[in-house]
Amino acid sequence: STTSDATGAYSRYAFSQPYFNDYPKPGVWPDAYYISFNMFNGNSFVGGRACAFDRTAMLAGAAATQICYQLSNSYGGLLPSDLDGATPPPVGSPNFFVAYGANSLQLWKFHSDFKTPANSTFTGPTTIPVAAFNAACNGGGTCIPQQGTTQQLDSLADRIMHRLAYRNFGDHEALLVNHSVTAGTTVGVRWYELRSPNATPTVYQQGTYAPDSNYRWMGSIAMDHSGNIALGYSVSSSTLYPSIRYTGRAPTDPPGQLQAETTIWNGGGSQSGNNLSRWGDYSSM
């Protein structure tokens, strides 16, 4: 906003990209607004793209530039770290981008310098081993059943789910993220807490939440200032309309374990007709 009145005028910016910039996911950081895209040239996937927008200039309503890095088509579905809480990351900290690979997470570090763009860097990926998994629906296809119809829903399991939530506790930094995996004969939410992202990134805790035969997918996870974690997701089955539920954990709970779930909203019907399979993949905890 251009003044302290949030109902008043705003500055608006547009940044061009070389191809169709699909599935944008933003992250707020002290030195920039970071964002990821999946880039397409027609129907051909070009690869993931990471950009930084000059936050300082944009908050002042001044002319602003972007700094971008294009990855190959071997990488996609990246998320930038998004700051939660009143404690910023250490001075000079890069923004962290994460995707998943084969039984691993992949982490990049993005340092932006808008005064001297040539000094900017995008390094990685660092491969972080995790518990073995298979992406839901044979790698991201359409397999989620619904009550009362043969129309299935997309799992979006070929990518991690918004947000890559970051919090600085002073004595440690934490990143939380999730994606959808095969869990026996159903689908569950795999979640992670990463620590030390700017040193040697490690998995502090992880787990797959699939307490029964319902399908749980497309989650979003975050942590509060006390270390409590909340994980929300969609849930559906052949006897259940698509609904919204959540689970969570307290910092005193055993590592990697989540508590019993709570229903936020019971679905009142299923999505059917004209082969419509996309479902609610833009959510945020």
DAPEGI-V928619 format. One record per residue. N is the residue number from 1. RES is the residue in three letters. SS is DSSP state (a for helix, b for strand, c for the rest). BURIAL is 1 if it has 24 or more other C-alpha atoms within 12 Angstrom, else 0. D_FIRST is the distance of its C-alpha to the first C-alpha in Angstrom with 2 decimals. Layout:
n:N res:RES ss:SS burial:BURIAL d_first:D_FIRST
n:N res:RES ss:SS burial:BURIAL d_first:D_FIRST
This chain:
n:1 res:SER ss:c burial:0 d_first:0.00
n:2 res:THR ss:c burial:0 d_first:3.77
n:3 res:THR ss:c burial:0 d_first:5.51
n:4 res:SER ss:c burial:0 d_first:7.03
n:5 res:ASP ss:c burial:0 d_first:7.29
n:6 res:ALA ss:c burial:0 d_first:6.08
n:7 res:THR ss:c burial:0 d_first:8.26
n:8 res:GLY ss:c burial:0 d_first:6.95
n:9 res:ALA ss:c burial:0 d_first:5.90
n:10 res:TYR ss:c burial:0 d_first:4.15
n:11 res:SER ss:c burial:0 d_first:6.26
n:12 res:ARG ss:c burial:0 d_first:9.20
n:13 res:TYR ss:c burial:0 d_first:12.15
n:14 res:ALA ss:c burial:0 d_first:15.74
n:15 res:PHE ss:c burial:0 d_first:18.43
n:16 res:SER ss:c burial:0 d_first:22.02
n:17 res:GLN ss:c burial:0 d_first:24.70
n:18 res:PRO ss:c burial:0 d_first:28.46
n:19 res:TYR ss:c burial:0 d_first:29.38
n:20 res:PHE ss:b burial:0 d_first:28.05
n:21 res:ASN ss:b burial:1 d_first:25.49
n:22 res:ASP ss:b burial:1 d_first:26.27
n:23 res:TYR ss:b burial:1 d_first:25.16
n:24 res:PRO ss:b burial:1 d_first:21.91
n:25 res:LYS ss:b burial:1 d_first:21.16
n:26 res:PRO ss:b burial:1 d_first:18.20
n:27 res:GLY ss:b burial:1 d_first:18.34
n:28 res:VAL ss:b burial:1 d_first:15.98
n:29 res:TRP ss:b burial:1 d_first:17.83
n:30 res:PRO ss:c burial:1 d_first:17.37
n:31 res:ASP ss:c burial:1 d_first:18.13
n:32 res:ALA ss:b burial:1 d_first:16.63
n:33 res:TYR ss:b burial:1 d_first:15.50
n:34 res:TYR ss:b burial:1 d_first:18.97
n:35 res:ILE ss:b burial:1 d_first:20.12
n:36 res:SER ss:b burial:1 d_first:23.57
n:37 res:PHE ss:b burial:1 d_first:25.19
n:38 res:ASN ss:b burial:1 d_first:28.67
n:39 res:MET ss:b burial:1 d_first:29.69
n:40 res:PHE ss:b burial:0 d_first:32.18
n:41 res:ASN ss:b burial:0 d_first:34.29
n:42 res:GLY ss:c burial:0 d_first:35.51
n:43 res:ASN ss:c burial:0 d_first:36.90
n:44 res:SER ss:b burial:0 d_first:37.59
n:45 res:PHE ss:b burial:0 d_first:35.53
n:46 res:VAL ss:b burial:1 d_first:34.65
n:47 res:GLY ss:b burial:1 d_first:33.29
n:48 res:GLY ss:b burial:1 d_first:30.29
n:49 res:ARG ss:b burial:1 d_first:27.54
n:50 res:ALA ss:b burial:1 d_first:25.23
n:51 res:CYS ss:b burial:1 d_first:22.22
n:52 res:ALA ss:b burial:1 d_first:19.76
n:53 res:PHE ss:b burial:1 d_first:16.49
n:54 res:ASP ss:c burial:1 d_first:15.59
n:55 res:ARG ss:a burial:1 d_first:12.85
n:56 res:THR ss:a burial:0 d_first:13.13
n:57 res:ALA ss:a burial:0 d_first:12.71
n:58 res:MET ss:a burial:1 d_first:9.79
n:59 res:LEU ss:a burial:0 d_first:7.75
n:60 res:ALA ss:c burial:0 d_first:9.14
n:61 res:GLY ss:c burial:0 d_first:8.53
n:62 res:ALA ss:c burial:0 d_first:12.31
n:63 res:ALA ss:c burial:0 d_first:14.95
n:64 res:ALA ss:c burial:1 d_first:15.32
n:65 res:THR ss:c burial:1 d_first:18.48
n:66 res:GLN ss:b burial:1 d_first:19.85
n:67 res:ILE ss:b burial:1 d_first:23.03
n:68 res:CYS ss:b burial:1 d_first:25.06
n:69 res:TYR ss:b burial:1 d_first:28.42
n:70 res:GLN ss:b burial:1 d_first:30.54
n:71 res:LEU ss:c burial:1 d_first:33.05
n:72 res:SER ss:c burial:0 d_first:36.27
n:73 res:ASN ss:c burial:0 d_first:36.92
n:74 res:SER ss:c burial:0 d_first:38.45
n:75 res:TYR ss:c burial:1 d_first:35.02
n:76 res:GLY ss:c burial:1 d_first:32.34
n:77 res:GLY ss:c burial:1 d_first:30.18
n:78 res:LEU ss:c burial:1 d_first:28.52
n:79 res:LEU ss:b burial:1 d_first:25.67
n:80 res:PRO ss:b burial:1 d_first:23.45
n:81 res:SER ss:b burial:1 d_first:23.31
n:82 res:ASP ss:b burial:1 d_first:20.30
n:83 res:LEU ss:b burial:1 d_first:19.94
n:84 res:ASP ss:c burial:1 d_first:20.66
n:85 res:GLY ss:c burial:0 d_first:21.22
n:86 res:ALA ss:c burial:0 d_first:20.61
n:87 res:THR ss:c burial:0 d_first:23.08
n:88 res:PRO ss:c burial:0 d_first:21.87
n:89 res:PRO ss:c burial:1 d_first:24.45
n:90 res:PRO ss:c burial:0 d_first:26.94
n:91 res:VAL ss:c burial:0 d_first:25.86
n:92 res:GLY ss:c burial:0 d_first:26.26
n:93 res:SER ss:c burial:1 d_first:26.49
n:94 res:PRO ss:c burial:1 d_first:26.09
n:95 res:ASN ss:b burial:1 d_first:24.21
n:96 res:PHE ss:b burial:1 d_first:26.82
n:97 res:PHE ss:b burial:1 d_first:27.47
n:98 res:VAL ss:b burial:1 d_first:30.11
n:99 res:ALA ss:b burial:1 d_first:32.28
n:100 res:TYR ss:b burial:1 d_first:35.73
n:101 res:GLY ss:b burial:1 d_first:39.14
n:102 res:ALA ss:c burial:0 d_first:42.73
n:103 res:ASN ss:c burial:0 d_first:42.98
n:104 res:SER ss:b burial:1 d_first:40.25
n:105 res:LEU ss:b burial:1 d_first:36.59
n:106 res:GLN ss:b burial:1 d_first:35.40
n:107 res:LEU ss:b burial:1 d_first:32.90
n:108 res:TRP ss:b burial:1 d_first:31.27
n:109 res:LYS ss:b burial:1 d_first:29.48
n:110 res:PHE ss:b burial:1 d_first:26.67
n:111 res:HIS ss:b burial:1 d_first:26.13
n:112 res:SER ss:c burial:1 d_first:23.68
n:113 res:ASP ss:c burial:1 d_first:24.09
n:114 res:PHE ss:c burial:1 d_first:21.83
n:115 res:LYS ss:c burial:0 d_first:23.88
n:116 res:THR ss:c burial:0 d_first:27.07
n:117 res:PRO ss:a burial:0 d_first:26.42
n:118 res:ALA ss:a burial:0 d_first:30.18
n:119 res:ASN ss:a burial:0 d_first:30.03
n:120 res:SER ss:c burial:0 d_first:27.89
n:121 res:THR ss:b burial:1 d_first:29.97
n:122 res:PHE ss:b burial:1 d_first:30.09
n:123 res:THR ss:b burial:0 d_first:33.23
n:124 res:GLY ss:b burial:0 d_first:35.09
n:125 res:PRO ss:b burial:1 d_first:35.81
n:126 res:THR ss:b burial:1 d_first:37.45
n:127 res:THR ss:b burial:0 d_first:39.47
n:128 res:ILE ss:b burial:1 d_first:39.41
n:129 res:PRO ss:b burial:0 d_first:42.36
n:130 res:VAL ss:c burial:1 d_first:41.79
n:131 res:ALA ss:c burial:0 d_first:44.19
n:132 res:ALA ss:c burial:0 d_first:45.61
n:133 res:PHE ss:c burial:1 d_first:43.94
n:134 res:ASN ss:c burial:1 d_first:44.16
n:135 res:ALA ss:b burial:1 d_first:41.03
n:136 res:ALA ss:a burial:1 d_first:41.21
n:137 res:CYS ss:a burial:1 d_first:42.82
n:138 res:ASN ss:a burial:0 d_first:44.55
n:139 res:GLY ss:a burial:1 d_first:41.44
n:140 res:GLY ss:a burial:1 d_first:38.70
n:141 res:GLY ss:c burial:0 d_first:40.51
n:142 res:THR ss:b burial:1 d_first:40.73
n:143 res:CYS ss:b burial:1 d_first:42.92
n:144 res:ILE ss:b burial:1 d_first:41.19
n:145 res:PRO ss:b burial:1 d_first:43.47
n:146 res:GLN ss:b burial:1 d_first:42.55
n:147 res:GLN ss:c burial:1 d_first:44.72
n:148 res:GLY ss:c burial:0 d_first:46.64
n:149 res:THR ss:b burial:1 d_first:45.93
n:150 res:THR ss:b burial:0 d_first:46.89
n:151 res:GLN ss:b burial:1 d_first:43.39
n:152 res:GLN ss:b burial:1 d_first:41.92
n:153 res:LEU ss:b burial:1 d_first:38.33
n:154 res:ASP ss:b burial:1 d_first:36.82
n:155 res:SER ss:c burial:1 d_first:36.73
n:156 res:LEU ss:c burial:1 d_first:34.11
n:157 res:ALA ss:c burial:1 d_first:36.21
n:158 res:ASP ss:c burial:1 d_first:36.08
n:159 res:ARG ss:c burial:1 d_first:32.81
n:160 res:ILE ss:c burial:1 d_first:31.19
n:161 res:MET ss:b burial:1 d_first:28.67
n:162 res:HIS ss:b burial:1 d_first:24.95
n:163 res:ARG ss:b burial:1 d_first:23.90
n:164 res:LEU ss:b burial:1 d_first:25.45
n:165 res:ALA ss:b burial:1 d_first:24.43
n:166 res:TYR ss:b burial:1 d_first:24.74
n:167 res:ARG ss:b burial:1 d_first:25.47
n:168 res:ASN ss:b burial:1 d_first:26.95
n:169 res:PHE ss:c burial:1 d_first:29.63
n:170 res:GLY ss:c burial:0 d_first:30.78
n:171 res:ASP ss:c burial:0 d_first:34.27
n:172 res:HIS ss:c burial:0 d_first:33.14
n:173 res:GLU ss:b burial:1 d_first:30.31
n:174 res:ALA ss:b burial:1 d_first:30.21
n:175 res:LEU ss:b burial:1 d_first:29.03
n:176 res:LEU ss:b burial:1 d_first:29.60
n:177 res:VAL ss:b burial:1 d_first:30.04
n:178 res:ASN ss:b burial:1 d_first:32.31
n:179 res:HIS ss:b burial:1 d_first:34.08
n:180 res:SER ss:b burial:1 d_first:36.80
n:181 res:VAL ss:b burial:1 d_first:40.47
n:182 res:THR ss:b burial:1 d_first:43.94
n:183 res:ALA ss:b burial:1 d_first:45.41
n:184 res:GLY ss:c burial:0 d_first:49.05
n:185 res:THR ss:c burial:0 d_first:49.30
n:186 res:THR ss:b burial:1 d_first:45.72
n:187 res:VAL ss:b burial:1 d_first:42.15
n:188 res:GLY ss:b burial:1 d_first:40.26
n:189 res:VAL ss:b burial:1 d_first:37.11
n:190 res:ARG ss:b burial:1 d_first:37.63
n:191 res:TRP ss:b burial:1 d_first:35.26
n:192 res:TYR ss:b burial:1 d_first:35.04
n:193 res:GLU ss:b burial:1 d_first:33.90
n:194 res:LEU ss:b burial:1 d_first:33.94
n:195 res:ARG ss:b burial:1 d_first:34.22
n:196 res:SER ss:c burial:1 d_first:34.44
n:197 res:PRO ss:c burial:1 d_first:32.37
n:198 res:ASN ss:c burial:1 d_first:32.41
n:199 res:ALA ss:c burial:0 d_first:36.13
n:200 res:THR ss:c burial:0 d_first:38.47
n:201 res:PRO ss:c burial:1 d_first:36.44
n:202 res:THR ss:b burial:1 d_first:38.49
n:203 res:VAL ss:b burial:1 d_first:38.45
n:204 res:TYR ss:b burial:1 d_first:38.55
n:205 res:GLN ss:b burial:1 d_first:39.09
n:206 res:GLN ss:b burial:1 d_first:39.10
n:207 res:GLY ss:b burial:1 d_first:40.48
n:208 res:THR ss:b burial:1 d_first:40.88
n:209 res:TYR ss:b burial:1 d_first:40.24
n:210 res:ALA ss:c burial:1 d_first:42.74
n:211 res:PRO ss:c burial:0 d_first:44.65
n:212 res:ASP ss:c burial:0 d_first:46.43
n:213 res:SER ss:c burial:0 d_first:47.10
n:214 res:ASN ss:c burial:1 d_first:43.77
n:215 res:TYR ss:b burial:1 d_first:41.36
n:216 res:ARG ss:b burial:1 d_first:38.13
n:217 res:TRP ss:b burial:1 d_first:35.58
n:218 res:MET ss:b burial:1 d_first:31.95
n:219 res:GLY ss:b burial:1 d_first:30.89
n:220 res:SER ss:b burial:1 d_first:27.81
n:221 res:ILE ss:b burial:1 d_first:28.37
n:222 res:ALA ss:b burial:1 d_first:26.66
n:223 res:MET ss:b burial:1 d_first:27.85
n:224 res:ASP ss:c burial:1 d_first:26.92
n:225 res:HIS ss:c burial:0 d_first:27.44
n:226 res:SER ss:c burial:0 d_first:31.08
n:227 res:GLY ss:c burial:1 d_first:31.92
n:228 res:ASN ss:c burial:0 d_first:32.16
n:229 res:ILE ss:b burial:1 d_first:31.50
n:230 res:ALA ss:b burial:1 d_first:30.53
n:231 res:LEU ss:b burial:1 d_first:31.27
n:232 res:GLY ss:b burial:1 d_first:30.52
n:233 res:TYR ss:b burial:1 d_first:32.12
n:234 res:SER ss:b burial:1 d_first:33.71
n:235 res:VAL ss:b burial:1 d_first:37.45
n:236 res:SER ss:b burial:1 d_first:40.04
n:237 res:SER ss:b burial:1 d_first:43.77
n:238 res:SER ss:c burial:1 d_first:46.57
n:239 res:THR ss:c burial:0 d_first:46.89
n:240 res:LEU ss:b burial:1 d_first:43.21
n:241 res:TYR ss:b burial:1 d_first:40.40
n:242 res:PRO ss:b burial:1 d_first:37.22
n:243 res:SER ss:b burial:1 d_first:35.56
n:244 res:ILE ss:b burial:1 d_first:32.98
n:245 res:ARG ss:b burial:1 d_first:34.27
n:246 res:TYR ss:b burial:1 d_first:33.39
n:247 res:THR ss:b burial:1 d_first:35.33
n:248 res:GLY ss:b burial:1 d_first:34.71
n:249 res:ARG ss:b burial:1 d_first:36.47
n:250 res:ALA ss:c burial:0 d_first:36.73
n:251 res:PRO ss:c burial:0 d_first:37.21
n:252 res:THR ss:c burial:0 d_first:40.81
n:253 res:ASP ss:c burial:0 d_first:41.61
n:254 res:PRO ss:c burial:0 d_first:43.74
n:255 res:PRO ss:c burial:0 d_first:41.79
n:256 res:GLY ss:c burial:1 d_first:40.99
n:257 res:GLN ss:c burial:1 d_first:41.60
n:258 res:LEU ss:c burial:1 d_first:39.39
n:259 res:GLN ss:c burial:1 d_first:40.29
n:260 res:ALA ss:c burial:0 d_first:41.22
n:261 res:GLU ss:c burial:0 d_first:38.59
n:262 res:THR ss:b burial:0 d_first:37.01
n:263 res:THR ss:b burial:0 d_first:36.16
n:264 res:ILE ss:b burial:0 d_first:32.67
n:265 res:TRP ss:b burial:0 d_first:33.58
n:266 res:ASN ss:c burial:0 d_first:36.92
n:267 res:GLY ss:c burial:0 d_first:36.72
n:268 res:GLY ss:c burial:0 d_first:38.38
n:269 res:GLY ss:c burial:0 d_first:39.45
n:270 res:SER ss:c burial:1 d_first:39.52
n:271 res:GLN ss:c burial:1 d_first:37.86
n:272 res:SER ss:c burial:0 d_first:40.61
n:273 res:GLY ss:c burial:0 d_first:41.49
n:274 res:ASN ss:c burial:0 d_first:41.03
n:275 res:ASN ss:c burial:0 d_first:40.96
n:276 res:LEU ss:c burial:0 d_first:37.37
n:277 res:SER ss:c burial:1 d_first:36.98
n:278 res:ARG ss:c burial:1 d_first:33.33
n:279 res:TRP ss:c burial:1 d_first:32.01
n:280 res:GLY ss:c burial:1 d_first:28.73
n:281 res:ASP ss:c burial:1 d_first:28.07
n:282 res:TYR ss:c burial:0 d_first:24.28
n:283 res:SER ss:c burial:0 d_first:24.13
n:284 res:SER ss:c burial:1 d_first:22.72
n:285 res:MET ss:c burial:1 d_first:24.19
